[in-house]
C-alpha cells in the first residue's frame, strides 16, 4: 500500500468571514475558498469529463460519508489502480461555481495504492452538510470516474452521549470530556472484520488497539493485508484524562478497506 499525507498550507488562503458570521455549508463557492489542502490551487472552469478508456485511473475504494468539526482536518482516503503515474486529484465542493481544486500528486508510481487527502476545515464554517466530488488524473491526462463523499460538520460530542459506529475508511470523532480529570474507558467492538482504534488528545496518543502510530493520522490497510493494531473483537482502551491538556479527545477508527467492515464504540466519563 502506498500512502501520502498532505498537510495544511497557504496555497488556498482561508476565507475570512465578517465578524460573527460563519460560512454556511450550502454556500458552496464560499466554502470552497475556505477549505485548505496542501500543494493545491483553485482552477477556473469546469472539471473535465471522465475518460472512456481502460487505461484511465480507477478509484477502487473511497469513503462515501464522513464527519468532523470546525477547526479540524478531515481525512479522505482514496484507493486506486493506475497503469501510469498519477499527476493530479481534482476536487470540487458540490455546487461550487468558482472552479475546482487541483491537487498536485508527486509521489506515485503506476500500480495501486491509497492516497489520503486532508481537507482543513476552518473554524468559521457553520455546522451543516456538504458534498465533495473528486477524480484522479494521470500523466497522460486520462481522467478516472468521479466519486462523491457526503460530509457532516458538527460540534464535538458531549461525554454523556459519546458513541459512534461506521464502516471502512478513517473516521475522526471529537468528544468534549469536560473540566473534571479522571480515568476513562473507551469500549469498542470491531466485529469480525478487523479495524484499528486510536485515541488522541491534541497530537498526543493516549492509547489504541496497536502501538503508537507516531502520527495523528493512523494507518489504513486492505482487509486482506492487515497491519499492526487491526483487530476483530470487543475490547476497551483505558486512559487518563487531564483537561489542562485540552478538553477535546479525538477517537480515530481505521476501518479496513474492501472487506465490508463495521464497528462501534462508546465511552465512560471521567
C-alpha positions in Angstrom: 0.0 0.0 0.0 1.2 3.5 -0.9 0.1 6.3 1.4 0.6 10.1 1.3 -0.4 12.6 3.9 -0.7 16.1 2.6 -0.6 18.8 5.3 -2.1 22.2 5.5 -0.5 25.1 3.6 -1.4 28.6 2.5 -1.9 27.7 -1.2 -5.6 28.1 -0.8 -5.9 31.1 1.5 -8.6 30.8 4.2 -11.7 32.8 3.6 -12.3 35.4 6.3 -15.9 36.0 7.1 -17.3 39.1 8.6 -17.2 39.4 12.4 -19.6 37.0 13.9 -20.5 35.4 10.6 -19.9 31.8 9.8 -19.8 30.4 6.2 -22.9 28.3 5.6 -22.2 24.9 4.1 -24.9 25.4 1.5 -22.8 28.3 0.0 -20.5 26.0 -1.9 -18.4 28.6 -3.6 -17.5 30.4 -0.3 -16.9 27.1 1.3 -14.5 26.1 -1.5 -12.5 29.2 -0.8 -12.4 28.4 2.9 -11.0 24.8 2.9 -7.3 24.3 2.5 -5.3 21.4 1.0 -1.6 21.5 0.6 0.1 21.8 -2.8 -3.2 22.9 -4.5 -4.9 25.8 -6.1 -8.4 26.7 -7.3 -8.6 26.4 -11.0 -11.3 28.2 -13.1 -13.7 26.4 -15.3 -15.4 23.0 -15.0 -13.9 19.7 -14.2 -13.2 17.5 -17.3 -15.3 14.5 -18.2 -14.1 11.1 -17.3 -12.1 9.4 -19.9 -13.7 6.4 -21.6 -10.6 4.3 -21.7 -9.5 1.1 -20.0 -6.1 2.8 -19.3 -7.7 5.6 -17.3 -7.0 5.5 -13.5 -9.6 3.8 -11.4 -10.9 4.7 -7.9 -11.5 1.3 -6.4 -12.4 2.2 -2.8 -13.4 5.5 -1.3 -15.3 6.8 1.7 -18.9 7.7 0.9 -19.5 9.7 4.1 -17.5 11.4 6.8 -17.9 13.8 9.7 -15.7 16.3 11.5 -15.8 19.5 13.5 -14.8 23.0 12.6 -11.1 23.8 13.0 -10.2 20.1 12.3 -8.6 18.2 9.4 -11.0 15.9 7.5 -9.2 12.8 6.1 -10.5 11.3 2.9 -8.7 8.0 1.8 -8.9 7.1 -1.9 -7.7 3.6 -3.0 -6.7 3.5 -6.7 -5.2 1.5 -9.6 -3.5 3.2 -12.5 -1.4 1.9 -15.4 0.6 5.2 -15.4 1.8 7.7 -12.8 -0.8 9.9 -11.2 -0.5 13.7 -11.7 -3.5 15.4 -10.1 -6.5 15.0 -7.9 -9.4 17.2 -9.0 -11.8 18.0 -6.2 -14.9 20.3 -6.0 -17.4 21.2 -3.4 -20.7 20.1 -4.9 -22.5 23.2 -6.3 -19.5 25.5 -6.4 -19.4 27.8 -9.3 -15.8 29.2 -8.8 -13.9 26.4 -10.4 -12.4 23.4 -8.7 -9.4 22.5 -6.6 -6.4 21.0 -8.4 -4.1 19.0 -6.1 -0.6 18.1 -7.3 0.4 14.4 -6.9 4.1 13.9 -6.9 4.9 10.6 -5.2 3.0 8.0 -7.1 4.2 5.3 -9.5 1.9 3.2 -11.6 0.2 0.3 -9.9 -2.1 0.6 -6.9 -2.1 2.4 -3.6 -4.0 4.7 -1.2 -4.0 8.5 -1.2 -5.0 10.3 2.0 -6.3 13.8 1.3 -6.7 16.0 4.4 -9.2 18.9 4.0 -8.6 21.5 6.6 -12.0 22.9 7.8 -11.6 26.4 9.3 -13.3 27.4 12.5 -15.5 30.0 10.7 -17.6 27.3 8.8 -21.1 26.8 10.1 -22.4 23.4 11.2 -24.2 21.5 8.4 -23.7 19.2 5.4 -22.0 19.4 2.1 -20.5 17.0 -0.5 -17.2 16.8 -2.4 -16.7 15.3 -5.9 -13.3 14.1 -6.9 -11.4 12.2 -9.6 -7.8 11.2 -10.4 -5.8 12.3 -13.4 -2.7 10.5 -14.7 0.4 11.9 -16.6 -1.3 11.3 -20.0 -4.4 13.4 -18.9 -6.7 10.4 -18.6 -9.4 11.0 -16.0 -11.0 8.5 -13.7 -14.7 8.2 -12.9 -16.0 10.7 -10.3 -16.8 9.7 -6.8 -18.6 11.7 -4.1 -18.3 11.9 -0.3 -21.1 13.4 1.9 -19.6 15.4 4.8 -21.3 16.5 8.0 -19.7 19.3 10.1 -20.8 19.1 13.7 -19.9 20.1 17.2 -17.8 17.7 19.4 -19.9 15.1 21.2 -20.6 15.6 25.0 -19.2 12.8 27.1 -22.7 11.7 28.3 -23.7 10.7 24.7 -20.3 9.8 23.2 -20.7 6.9 20.9 -20.3 6.2 17.2 -20.4 3.5 14.6 -19.3 3.2 11.0 -17.6 1.2 8.2 -14.4 1.4 6.2 -12.0 4.4 5.9 -10.8 6.8 8.5 -13.5 8.2 10.9 -12.5 11.0 13.3 -14.8 11.8 16.2 -14.2 14.7 18.7 -15.5 14.4 22.2 -15.5 17.1 24.9 -14.8 15.3 28.1 -15.4 18.4 30.3 -13.5 20.0 33.1 -13.1 17.1 35.5 -9.9 14.9 35.3 -10.1 11.1 35.8 -9.9 7.7 34.2 -11.8 7.0 31.0 -12.6 3.8 29.2 -13.4 3.6 25.5 -15.4 0.3 24.8 -15.2 -0.9 21.2 -16.5 -3.7 19.1 -14.7 -4.1 15.7 -16.8 -7.2 14.9 -15.3 -10.0 12.8 -13.6 -7.9 10.1 -10.5 -6.2 11.8 -10.3 -2.5 12.3 -7.9 -0.2 14.3 -8.9 2.2 17.1 -6.8 5.1 18.4 -7.3 7.9 21.0 -5.6 11.3 20.9 -5.6 14.4 23.0 -4.4 17.0 20.6 -1.3 15.4 18.9 -0.7 13.1 21.9 -1.6 9.5 21.5 -3.4 8.1 24.7 -3.8 4.5 23.6 -5.2 2.2 21.0 -5.5 -1.3 19.7 -2.0 -1.2 18.3 1.3 0.5 19.0 1.7 4.3 18.9 1.3 5.3 15.2 3.6 8.3 15.7 1.1 10.4 13.8 -2.4 11.8 14.3 -3.3 10.0 11.0 -3.2 6.3 11.9 -2.5 3.8 9.0 -5.1 2.4 6.6 -4.9 -1.1 5.0 -6.8 -3.6 3.0 -8.8 -6.1 4.9 -6.8 -8.9 3.3 -3.4 -7.4 4.2 -3.7 -6.3 7.8 -1.2 -4.0 9.6 -0.4 -3.6 13.3 -3.4 -2.8 15.5 -6.1 -4.1 13.2 -8.3 -6.5 15.3 -11.7 -8.0 15.1 -13.2 -8.3 18.6 -14.6 -6.5 21.6 -12.3 -4.7 24.0 -11.6 -1.4 25.8 -8.9 1.3 25.8 -8.3 2.8 29.3 -6.6 6.2 29.5 -6.1 9.1 32.0 -7.8 12.3 31.1 -6.3 15.7 32.1 -8.4 18.7 31.0 -5.4 21.1 31.5 -4.0 19.5 28.3 -7.2 20.2 26.3 -10.8 19.1 26.7 -11.2 17.6 23.3 -10.4 13.9 22.8 -10.3 12.5 19.2 -11.2 8.9 18.6 -9.9 7.6 15.2 -11.2 4.4 13.7 -9.3 3.0 10.7 -11.9 0.7 9.1 -10.1 -1.7 6.8 -10.8 -1.3 3.1 -12.6 -3.6 0.8 -14.0 -6.2 3.3 -17.4 -4.8 4.3 -16.3 -4.0 7.8 -18.4 -2.5 10.6 -17.5 -1.1 14.1 -18.9 0.7 17.0 -17.7 2.3 20.3 -19.0 4.1 23.4 -17.2 5.9 26.2 -17.3 6.3 30.0 -16.9 9.7 31.5 -14.0 10.8 33.9 
